[in-house]
């Protein structure tokens, strides 16, 4: 489960776009899910949530750069503003994935 979360997160940070983390990591994640006992839907939820979080934290994410320039702030200050909501989003996604793992087994 750690690799299923880490791989999309890293590819999200590296690319900064949704198509990037999906295209780079989901083929590998789907292969990992097929050969493990983790329910498919639970794995996809974790991969999607962590990939999205990586994309949002990326300094290459164009929306964040434009927003920081518009409001005349820095990228670290912008990231600090949404770090807590993003952490809450990840906690909810992990809880939902755990629920799916229990229900779908």
N, CA, C and O atoms as a printed pandas DataFrame, in Angstrom:
     atom_number atom_name residue_name chain_id  residue_number  x_coord  y_coord  z_coord
0              1         N          UNK        A               1    0.829   -1.197    0.000
1              2        CA          UNK        A               1    0.000    0.000    0.000
2              3         C          UNK        A               1    0.871    1.257    0.000
3              4         O          UNK        A               1    0.503    2.282   -0.574
4              5         N          UNK        A               2    2.044    1.159    0.662
5              6        CA          UNK        A               2    2.956    2.299    0.714
6              7         C          UNK        A               2    3.425    2.680   -0.691
7              8         O          UNK        A               2    3.442    3.862   -1.034
8              9         N          UNK        A               3    3.798    1.709   -1.492
9             10        CA          UNK        A               3    4.262    1.971   -2.861
10            11         C          UNK        A               3    3.119    2.492   -3.723
11            12         O          UNK        A               3    3.327    3.354   -4.577
12            13         N          UNK        A               4    1.918    1.977   -3.504
13            14        CA          UNK        A               4    0.755    2.424   -4.268
14            15         C          UNK        A               4    0.451    3.891   -3.974
15            16         O          UNK        A               4   -0.082    4.591   -4.835
16            17         N          UNK        A               5    0.776    4.364   -2.786
17            18        CA          UNK        A               5    0.590    5.770   -2.442
18            19         C          UNK        A               5    1.793    6.623   -2.866
19            20         O          UNK        A               5    1.626    7.745   -3.344
20            21         N          UNK        A               6    2.992    6.090   -2.689
21            22        CA          UNK        A               6    4.199    6.877   -2.931
22            23         C          UNK        A               6    4.447    7.146   -4.410
23            24         O          UNK        A               6    4.842    8.254   -4.773
24            25         N          UNK        A               7    4.229    6.176   -5.250
25            26        CA          UNK        A               7    4.514    6.341   -6.670
26            27         C          UNK        A               7    3.690    7.460   -7.321
27            28         O          UNK        A               7    4.279    8.297   -8.006
28            29         N          UNK        A               8    2.369    7.524   -7.149
29            30        CA          UNK        A               8    1.614    8.648   -7.717
30            31         C          UNK        A               8    1.969    9.981   -7.070
31            32         O          UNK        A               8    1.949   11.018   -7.733
32            33         N          UNK        A               9    2.296    9.960   -5.770
33            34        CA          UNK        A               9    2.667   11.203   -5.094
34            35         C          UNK        A               9    3.933   11.791   -5.714
35            36         O          UNK        A               9    3.992   12.987   -6.001
36            37         N          UNK        A              10    4.939   10.953   -5.919
37            38        CA          UNK        A              10    6.191   11.431   -6.506
38            39         C          UNK        A              10    5.970   11.887   -7.947
39            40         O          UNK        A              10    6.480   12.935   -8.344
40            41         N          UNK        A              11    5.226   11.126   -8.726
41            42        CA          UNK        A              11    4.997   11.544  -10.112
42            43         C          UNK        A              11    4.128   12.799  -10.173
43            44         O          UNK        A              11    4.247   13.578  -11.119
44            45         N          UNK        A              12    3.261   13.011   -9.185
45            46        CA          UNK        A              12    2.486   14.255   -9.124
46            47         C          UNK        A              12    3.360   15.449   -8.826
47            48         O          UNK        A              12    3.171   16.518   -9.406
48            49         N          UNK        A              13    4.324   15.282   -7.921
49            50        CA          UNK        A              13    5.250   16.376   -7.613
50            51         C          UNK        A              13    6.137   16.678   -8.816
51            52         O          UNK        A              13    6.397   17.841   -9.123
52            53         N          UNK        A              14    6.595   15.640   -9.490
53            54        CA          UNK        A              14    7.518   15.829  -10.616
54            55         C          UNK        A              14    6.830   16.496  -11.804
55            56         O          UNK        A              14    7.418   17.366  -12.447
56            57         N          UNK        A              15    5.590   16.100  -12.106
57            58        CA          UNK        A              15    4.934   16.626  -13.298
58            59         C          UNK        A              15    4.119   17.886  -13.027
59            60         O          UNK        A              15    4.159   18.822  -13.825
60            61         N          UNK        A              16    3.386   17.928  -11.926
61            62        CA          UNK        A              16    2.560   19.089  -11.623
62            63         C          UNK        A              16    1.239   19.130  -12.358
63            64         O          UNK        A              16    0.500   20.107  -12.240
64            65         N          UNK        A              17    0.923   18.087  -13.119
65            66        CA          UNK        A              17   -0.353   18.044  -13.844
66            67         C          UNK        A              17   -1.030   16.701  -13.611
67            68         O          UNK        A              17   -0.364   15.694  -13.368
68            69         N          UNK        A              18   -2.353   16.691  -13.687
69            70        CA          UNK        A              18   -3.109   15.470  -13.436
70            71         C          UNK        A              18   -2.824   14.368  -14.434
71            72         O          UNK        A              18   -2.681   13.205  -14.057
72            73         N          UNK        A              19   -2.740   14.728  -15.704
73            74        CA          UNK        A              19   -2.461   13.708  -16.718
74            75         C          UNK        A              19   -1.087   13.076  -16.500
75            76         O          UNK        A              19   -0.871   11.913  -16.839
76            77         N          UNK        A              20   -0.169   13.843  -15.936
77            78        CA          UNK        A              20    1.181   13.340  -15.721
78            79         C          UNK        A              20    1.242   12.243  -14.683
79            80         O          UNK        A              20    1.823   11.186  -14.926
80            81         N          UNK        A              21    0.641   12.486  -13.519
81            82        CA          UNK        A              21    0.720   11.458  -12.479
82            83         C          UNK        A              21   -0.126   10.242  -12.829
83            84         O          UNK        A              21    0.222    9.122  -12.456
84            85         N          UNK        A              22   -1.224   10.443  -13.535
85            86        CA          UNK        A              22   -2.052    9.305  -13.939
86            87         C          UNK        A              22   -1.327    8.469  -14.990
87            88         O          UNK        A              22   -1.274    7.244  -14.881
88            89         N          UNK        A              23   -0.779    9.115  -15.991
89            90        CA          UNK        A              23   -0.116    8.399  -17.072
90            91         C          UNK        A              23    1.164    7.701  -16.642
91            92         O          UNK        A              23    1.493    6.626  -17.143
92            93         N          UNK        A              24    1.891    8.321  -15.702
93            94        CA          UNK        A              24    3.150    7.730  -15.260
94            95         C          UNK        A              24    2.966    6.611  -14.245
95            96         O          UNK        A              24    3.664    5.598  -14.302
96            97         N          UNK        A              25    2.047    6.784  -13.330
97            98        CA          UNK        A              25    2.006    5.853  -12.201
98            99         C          UNK        A              25    0.870    4.837  -12.238
99           100         O          UNK        A              25    1.037    3.733  -11.720
100          101         N          UNK        A              26   -0.262    5.159  -12.821
101          102        CA          UNK        A              26   -1.381    4.223  -12.761
102          103         C          UNK        A              26   -1.133    2.889  -13.464
103          104         O          UNK        A              26   -1.601    1.868  -12.960
104          105         N          UNK        A              27   -0.431    2.833  -14.587
105          106        CA          UNK        A              27   -0.153    1.501  -15.147
106          107         C          UNK        A              27    0.634    0.612  -14.176
107          108         O          UNK        A              27    0.376   -0.589  -14.085
108          109         N          UNK        A              28    1.580    1.193  -13.463
109          110        CA          UNK        A              28    2.358    0.419  -12.488
110          111         C          UNK        A              28    1.488    0.059  -11.289
111          112         O          UNK        A              28    1.531   -1.070  -10.801
112          113         N          UNK        A              29    0.700    1.019  -10.818
113          114        CA          UNK        A              29   -0.175    0.776   -9.667
114          115         C          UNK        A              29   -1.195   -0.318   -9.978
115          116         O          UNK        A              29   -1.456   -1.179   -9.137
116          117         N          UNK        A              30   -1.765   -0.291  -11.166
117          118        CA          UNK        A              30   -2.745   -1.317  -11.533
118          119         C          UNK        A              30   -2.099   -2.696  -11.594
119          120         O          UNK        A              30   -2.722   -3.691  -11.224
120          121         N          UNK        A              31   -0.869   -2.760  -12.052
121          122        CA          UNK        A              31   -0.144   -4.028  -12.037
122          123         C          UNK        A              31    0.126   -4.512  -10.628
123          124         O          UNK        A              31    0.027   -5.706  -10.343
124          125         N          UNK        A              32    0.471   -3.578   -9.741
125          126        CA          UNK        A              32    0.688   -3.949   -8.337
126          127         C          UNK        A              32   -0.602   -4.431   -7.684
127          128         O          UNK        A              32   -0.595   -5.388   -6.909
128          129         N          UNK        A              33   -1.706   -3.765   -7.999
129          130        CA          UNK        A              33   -2.988   -4.163   -7.413
130          131         C          UNK        A              33   -3.420   -5.538   -7.902
131          132         O          UNK        A              33   -4.013   -6.309   -7.148
132          133         N          UNK        A              34   -3.127   -5.847   -9.155
133          134        CA          UNK        A              34   -3.523   -7.143   -9.706
134          135         C          UNK        A              34   -2.778   -8.286   -9.027
135          136         O          UNK        A              34   -3.300   -9.397   -8.927
136          137         N          UNK        A              35   -1.565   -8.020   -8.564
137          138        CA          UNK        A              35   -0.773   -9.087   -7.956
138          139         C          UNK        A              35   -0.773   -9.039   -6.429
139          140         O          UNK        A              35    0.023   -9.728   -5.792
140          141         N          UNK        A              36   -1.652   -8.238   -5.838
141          142        CA          UNK        A              36   -1.713   -8.163   -4.372
142          143         C          UNK        A              36   -3.120   -8.499   -3.895
143          144         O          UNK        A              36   -4.029   -8.708   -4.697
144          145         N          UNK        A              37   -3.280   -8.546   -2.596
145          146        CA          UNK        A              37   -4.604   -8.837   -2.038
146          147         C          UNK        A              37   -5.369   -7.562   -1.668
147          148         O          UNK        A              37   -6.409   -7.634   -1.013
148          149         N          UNK        A              38   -4.864   -6.407   -2.079
149          150        CA          UNK        A              38   -5.539   -5.131   -1.818
150          151         C          UNK        A              38   -6.707   -5.000   -2.794
151          152         O          UNK        A              38   -6.523   -5.207   -3.993
152          153         N          UNK        A              39   -7.896   -4.664   -2.313
153          154        CA          UNK        A              39   -9.033   -4.472   -3.224
154          155         C          UNK        A              39   -8.750   -3.367   -4.243
155          156         O          UNK        A              39   -8.163   -2.337   -3.913
156          157         N          UNK        A              40   -9.173   -3.596   -5.468
157          158        CA          UNK        A              40   -8.894   -2.691   -6.576
158          159         C          UNK        A              40   -9.365   -1.265   -6.278
159          160         O          UNK        A              40   -8.610   -0.311   -6.461
160          161         N          UNK        A              41  -10.600   -1.124   -5.823
161          162        CA          UNK        A              41  -11.154    0.211   -5.578
162          163         C          UNK        A              41  -10.420    0.941   -4.467
163          164         O          UNK        A              41  -10.226    2.153   -4.560
164          165         N          UNK        A              42  -10.011    0.246   -3.432
165          166        CA          UNK        A              42   -9.266    0.866   -2.343
166          167         C          UNK        A              42   -7.910    1.367   -2.827
167          168         O          UNK        A              42   -7.472    2.450   -2.439
168          169         N          UNK        A              43   -7.251    0.590   -3.665
169          170        CA          UNK        A              43   -5.962    1.000   -4.204
170          171         C          UNK        A              43   -6.061    2.195   -5.128
171          172         O          UNK        A              43   -5.197    3.071   -5.112
172          173         N          UNK        A              44   -7.114    2.235   -5.936
173          174        CA          UNK        A              44   -7.309    3.363   -6.846
174          175         C          UNK        A              44   -7.607    4.645   -6.066
175          176         O          UNK        A              44   -7.145    5.721   -6.445
176          177         N          UNK        A              45   -8.369    4.537   -4.988
177          178        CA          UNK        A              45   -8.650    5.710   -4.154
178          179         C          UNK        A              45   -7.354    6.263   -3.573
179          180         O          UNK        A              45   -7.123    7.471   -3.618
180          181         N          UNK        A              46   -6.513    5.401   -3.033
181          182        CA          UNK        A              46   -5.248    5.843   -2.446
182          183         C          UNK        A              46   -4.336    6.446   -3.516
183          184         O          UNK        A              46   -3.754    7.510   -3.302
184          185         N          UNK        A              47   -4.210    5.782   -4.653
185          186        CA          UNK        A              47   -3.350    6.285   -5.724
186          187         C          UNK        A              47   -3.836    7.643   -6.226
187          188         O          UNK        A              47   -3.033    8.552   -6.436
188          189         N          UNK        A              48   -5.124    7.780   -6.415
189          190        CA          UNK        A              48   -5.671    9.049   -6.885
190          191         C          UNK        A              48   -5.493   10.175   -5.895
191          192         O          UNK        A              48   -5.140   11.291   -6.277
192          193         N          UNK        A              49   -5.734    9.897   -4.626
193          194        CA          UNK        A              49   -5.616   10.938   -3.603
194          195         C          UNK        A              49   -4.172   11.396   -3.437
195          196         O          UNK        A              49   -3.903   12.594   -3.349
196          197         N          UNK        A              50   -3.252   10.451   -3.396
197          198        CA          UNK        A              50   -1.854   10.833   -3.215
198          199         C          UNK        A              50   -1.278   11.478   -4.475
199          200         O          UNK        A              50   -0.444   12.379   -4.377
200          201         N          UNK        A              51   -1.708   11.035   -5.650
201          202        CA          UNK        A              51   -1.269   11.684   -6.884
202          203         C          UNK        A              51   -1.764   13.124   -6.957
203          204         O          UNK        A              51   -1.018   14.026   -7.339
204          205         N          UNK        A              52   -3.021   13.332   -6.591
205          206        CA          UNK        A              52   -3.589   14.682   -6.579
206          207         C          UNK        A              52   -2.847   15.566   -5.574
207          208         O          UNK        A              52   -2.563   16.731   -5.856
208          209         N          UNK        A              53   -2.540   15.015   -4.419
209          210        CA          UNK        A              53   -1.823   15.787   -3.407
210          211         C          UNK        A              53   -0.426   16.165   -3.878
211          212         O          UNK        A              53    0.027   17.289   -3.659
212          213         N          UNK        A              54    0.254   15.227   -4.522
213          214        CA          UNK        A              54    1.568   15.542   -5.070
214          215         C          UNK        A              54    1.495   16.626   -6.127
215          216         O          UNK        A              54    2.343   17.518   -6.174
216          217         N          UNK        A              55    0.480   16.548   -6.973
217          218        CA          UNK        A              55    0.296   17.565   -8.008
218          219         C          UNK        A              55    0.058   18.936   -7.381
219          220         O          UNK        A              55    0.597   19.938   -7.852
220          221         N          UNK        A              56   -0.745   18.982   -6.326
221          222        CA          UNK        A              56   -1.045   20.259   -5.684
222          223         C          UNK        A              56    0.161   20.857   -4.960
223          224         O          UNK        A              56    0.257   22.077   -4.824
224          225         N          UNK        A              57    1.071   20.018   -4.499
225          226        CA          UNK        A              57    2.259   20.505   -3.802
226          227         C          UNK        A              57    3.403   20.850   -4.753
227          228         O          UNK        A              57    4.415   21.407   -4.326
228          229         N          UNK        A              58    3.255   20.528   -6.023
229          230        CA          UNK        A              58    4.326   20.737   -6.984
230          231         C          UNK        A              58    4.492   22.215   -7.321
231          232         O          UNK        A              58    3.508   22.911   -7.571
232          233         N          UNK        A              59    5.732   22.693   -7.329
233          234        CA          UNK        A              59    5.954   24.073   -7.779
234          235         C          UNK        A              59    5.765   24.214   -9.293
235          236         O          UNK        A              59    5.785   25.330   -9.813
236          237         N          UNK        A              60    5.586   23.118   -9.991
237          238        CA          UNK        A              60    5.330   23.161  -11.429
238          239         C          UNK        A              60    3.847   23.274  -11.751
239          240         O          UNK        A              60    3.479   23.424  -12.915
240          241         N          UNK        A              61    2.997   23.203  -10.741
241          242        CA          UNK        A              61    1.554   23.303  -10.949
242          243         C          UNK        A              61    1.223   24.743  -11.346
243          244         O          UNK        A              61    1.379   25.668  -10.549
244          245         N          UNK        A              62    0.770   24.920  -12.573
245          246        CA          UNK        A              62    0.606   26.252  -13.143
246          247         C          UNK        A              62   -0.410   27.092  -12.369
247          248         O          UNK        A              62   -0.200   28.291  -12.184
248          249         N          UNK        A              63   -1.495   26.487  -11.919
249          250        CA          UNK        A              63   -2.522   27.238  -11.196
250          251         C          UNK        A              63   -1.957   27.862   -9.928
251          252         O          UNK        A              63   -2.289   28.997   -9.584
252          253         N          UNK        A              64   -1.097   27.113   -9.234
253          254        CA          UNK        A              64   -0.517   27.637   -7.997
254          255         C          UNK        A              64    0.448   28.789   -8.303
255          256         O          UNK        A              64    0.474   29.780   -7.574
256          257         N          UNK        A              65    1.225   28.668   -9.352
257          258        CA          UNK        A              65    2.169   29.719   -9.724
258          259         C          UNK        A              65    1.428   30.995  -10.101
259          260         O          UNK        A              65    1.804   32.084   -9.667
260          261         N          UNK        A              66    0.376   30.866  -10.907
261          262        CA          UNK        A              66   -0.403   32.033  -11.326
262          263         C          UNK        A              66   -1.088   32.677  -10.116
263          264         O          UNK        A              66   -1.124   33.902  -10.003
264          265         N          UNK        A              67   -1.623   31.865   -9.226
265          266        CA          UNK        A              67   -2.262   32.389   -8.022
266          267         C          UNK        A              67   -1.270   33.133   -7.143
267          268         O          UNK        A              67   -1.576   34.215   -6.639
268          269         N          UNK        A              68   -0.089   32.565   -6.954
269          270        CA          UNK        A              68    0.933   33.225   -6.137
270          271         C          UNK        A              68    1.356   34.552   -6.762
271          272         O          UNK        A              68    1.560   35.531   -6.044
272          273         N          UNK        A              69    1.489   34.599   -8.073
273          274        CA          UNK        A              69    1.858   35.848   -8.736
274          275         C          UNK        A              69    0.737   36.873   -8.641
275          276         O          UNK        A              69    0.993   38.056   -8.419
276          277         N          UNK        A              70   -0.492   36.430   -8.807
277          278        CA          UNK        A              70   -1.626   37.359   -8.760
278          279         C          UNK        A              70   -1.752   38.016   -7.384
279          280         O          UNK        A              70   -1.982   39.221   -7.285
280          281         N          UNK        A              71   -1.602   37.221   -6.333
281          282        CA          UNK        A              71   -1.737   37.755   -4.984
282          283         C          UNK        A              71   -0.415   38.256   -4.411
283          284         O          UNK        A              71   -0.337   38.610   -3.235
284          285         N          UNK        A              72    0.625   38.285   -5.248
285          286        CA          UNK        A              72    1.939   38.801   -4.874
286          287         C          UNK        A              72    2.470   38.159   -3.594
287          288         O          UNK        A              72    2.819   38.835   -2.627
288          289         N          UNK        A              73    2.516   36.843   -3.628
289          290        CA          UNK        A              73    3.023   36.069   -2.501
290          291         C          UNK        A              73    4.032   35.047   -3.033
291          292         O          UNK        A              73    4.260   34.958   -4.239
292          293         N          UNK        A              74    4.618   34.298   -2.142
293          294        CA          UNK        A              74    5.602   33.297   -2.547
294          295         C          UNK        A              74    4.951   31.919   -2.607
295          296         O          UNK        A              74    3.878   31.708   -2.042
296          297         N          UNK        A              75    5.605   30.983   -3.293
297          298        CA          UNK        A              75    5.080   29.617   -3.367
298          299         C          UNK        A              75    5.046   28.933   -2.003
299          300         O          UNK        A              75    4.048   28.284   -1.691
300          301         N          UNK        A              76    6.092   29.047   -1.170
301          302        CA          UNK        A              76    5.993   28.419    0.158
302          303         C          UNK        A              76    4.840   28.974    1.002
303          304         O          UNK        A              76    4.193   28.224    1.733
304          305         N          UNK        A              77    4.586   30.258    0.905
305          306        CA          UNK        A              77    3.462   30.838    1.656
306          307         C          UNK        A              77    2.130   30.309    1.127
307          308         O          UNK        A              77    1.206   30.053    1.899
308          309         N          UNK        A              78    2.041   30.152   -0.167
309          310        CA          UNK        A              78    0.825   29.603   -0.764
310          311         C          UNK        A              78    0.615   28.153   -0.344
311          312         O          UNK        A              78   -0.500   27.750   -0.013
312          313         N          UNK        A              79    1.690   27.375   -0.359
313          314        CA          UNK        A              79    1.592   25.971    0.049
314          315         C          UNK        A              79    1.181   25.857    1.509
315          316         O          UNK        A              79    0.391   24.981    1.861
316          317         N          UNK        A              80    1.704   26.726    2.360
317          318        CA          UNK        A              80    1.328   26.695    3.790
318          319         C          UNK        A              80   -0.167   26.951    3.981
319          320         O          UNK        A              80   -0.775   26.418    4.909
320          321         N          UNK        A              81   -0.752   27.755    3.114
321          322        CA          UNK        A              81   -2.185   28.062    3.238
322          323         C          UNK        A              81   -3.069   26.849    2.977
323          324         O          UNK        A              81   -4.113   26.702    3.613
324          325         N          UNK        A              82   -2.668   25.976    2.053
325          326        CA          UNK        A              82   -3.534   24.840    1.744
326          327         C          UNK        A              82   -2.977   23.506    2.225
327          328         O          UNK        A              82   -3.525   22.459    1.879
328          329         N          UNK        A              83   -1.924   23.513    2.999
329          330        CA          UNK        A              83   -1.362   22.255    3.502
330          331         C          UNK        A              83   -2.337   21.542    4.451
331          332         O          UNK        A              83   -2.494   20.324    4.367
332          333         N          UNK        A              84   -2.977   22.267    5.330
333          334        CA          UNK        A              84   -3.924   21.649    6.270
334          335         C          UNK        A              84   -5.136   21.052    5.548
335          336         O          UNK        A              84   -5.463   19.892    5.800
336          337         N          UNK        A              85   -5.820   21.791    4.659
337          338        CA          UNK        A              85   -6.931   21.159    3.937
338          339         C          UNK        A              85   -6.493   19.962    3.102
339          340         O          UNK        A              85   -7.241   18.994    2.972
340          341         N          UNK        A              86   -5.304   20.017    2.542
341          342        CA          UNK        A              86   -4.802   18.887    1.763
342          343         C          UNK        A              86   -4.516   17.692    2.670
343          344         O          UNK        A              86   -4.766   16.549    2.287
344          345         N          UNK        A              87   -3.998   17.946    3.859
345          346        CA          UNK        A              87   -3.784   16.865    4.830
346          347         C          UNK        A              87   -5.099   16.227    5.271
347          348         O          UNK        A              87   -5.186   15.008    5.419
348          349         N          UNK        A              88   -6.117   17.055    5.479
349          350        CA          UNK        A              88   -7.439   16.536    5.843
350          351         C          UNK        A              88   -8.005   15.696    4.707
351          352         O          UNK        A              88   -8.599   14.645    4.946
352          353         N          UNK        A              89   -7.825   16.155    3.473
353          354        CA          UNK        A              89   -8.260   15.393    2.304
354          355         C          UNK        A              89   -7.589   14.024    2.271
355          356         O          UNK        A              89   -8.251   13.022    2.003
356          357         N          UNK        A              90   -6.288   13.966    2.539
357          358        CA          UNK        A              90   -5.570   12.690    2.542
358          359         C          UNK        A              90   -6.060   11.776    3.661
359          360         O          UNK        A              90   -6.192   10.569    3.458
360          361         N          UNK        A              91   -6.329   12.329    4.823
361          362        CA          UNK        A              91   -6.835   11.512    5.932
362          363         C          UNK        A              91   -8.194   10.911    5.591
363          364         O          UNK        A              91   -8.446    9.740    5.877
364          365         N          UNK        A              92   -9.068   11.706    4.984
365          366        CA          UNK        A              92  -10.386   11.203    4.592
366          367         C          UNK        A              92  -10.249   10.123    3.519
367          368         O          UNK        A              92  -10.948    9.110    3.560
368          369         N          UNK        A              93   -9.348   10.342    2.560
369          370        CA          UNK        A              93   -9.137    9.341    1.505
370          371         C          UNK        A              93   -8.585    8.045    2.084
371          372         O          UNK        A              93   -8.991    6.961    1.663
372          373         N          UNK        A              94   -7.670    8.138    3.038
373          374        CA          UNK        A              94   -7.126    6.926    3.649
374          375         C          UNK        A              94   -8.188    6.191    4.460
375          376         O          UNK        A              94   -8.249    4.962    4.438
376          377         N          UNK        A              95   -9.031    6.947    5.181
377          378        CA          UNK        A              95  -10.111    6.314    5.944
378          379         C          UNK        A              95  -11.109    5.639    5.004
379          380         O          UNK        A              95  -11.583    4.539    5.290
380          381         N          UNK        A              96  -11.426    6.281    3.902
381          382        CA          UNK        A              96  -12.348    5.691    2.922
382          383         C          UNK        A              96  -11.745    4.443    2.295
383          384         O          UNK        A              96  -12.443    3.450    2.088
384          385         N          UNK        A              97  -10.459    4.490    1.992
385          386        CA          UNK        A              97   -9.801    3.322    1.430
386          387         C          UNK        A              97   -9.762    2.170    2.429
387          388         O          UNK        A              97   -9.936    1.012    2.049
388          389         N          UNK        A              98   -9.538    2.478    3.692
389          390        CA          UNK        A              98   -9.569    1.439    4.728
390          391         C          UNK        A              98  -10.965    0.838    4.830
391          392         O          UNK        A              98  -11.109   -0.380    4.944
392          393         N          UNK        A              99  -11.987    1.673    4.790
393          394        CA          UNK        A              99  -13.363    1.193    4.813
394          395         C          UNK        A              99  -13.640    0.286    3.608
395          396         O          UNK        A              99  -14.247   -0.775    3.756
396          397         N          UNK        A             100  -13.198    0.700    2.427
397          398        CA          UNK        A             100  -13.372   -0.126    1.245
398          399         C          UNK        A             100  -12.637   -1.453    1.382
399          400         O          UNK        A             100  -13.150   -2.495    0.974
400          401         N          UNK        A             101  -11.435   -1.418    1.955
401          402        CA          UNK        A             101  -10.667   -2.655    2.143
402          403         C          UNK        A             101  -11.397   -3.633    3.045
403          404         O          UNK        A             101  -11.382   -4.841    2.806
404          405         N          UNK        A             102  -12.038   -3.107    4.089
405          406        CA          UNK        A             102  -12.756   -3.981    5.021
406          407         C          UNK        A             102  -14.036   -4.517    4.385
407          408         O          UNK        A             102  -14.352   -5.699    4.518
408          409         N          UNK        A             103  -14.754   -3.663    3.706
409          410        CA          UNK        A             103  -16.047   -4.051    3.130
410          411         C          UNK        A             103  -15.881   -4.979    1.931
411          412         O          UNK        A             103  -16.675   -5.905    1.766
412          413         N          UNK        A             104  -14.888   -4.761    1.105
413          414        CA          UNK        A             104  -14.735   -5.506   -0.149
414          415         C          UNK        A             104  -13.956   -6.809   -0.008
415          416         O          UNK        A             104  -13.803   -7.518   -1.003
416          417         N          UNK        A             105  -13.470   -7.153    1.143
417          418        CA          UNK        A             105  -12.714   -8.405    1.290
418          419         C          UNK        A             105  -13.599   -9.564    1.460
419          420         O          UNK        A             105  -13.122  -10.690    1.596
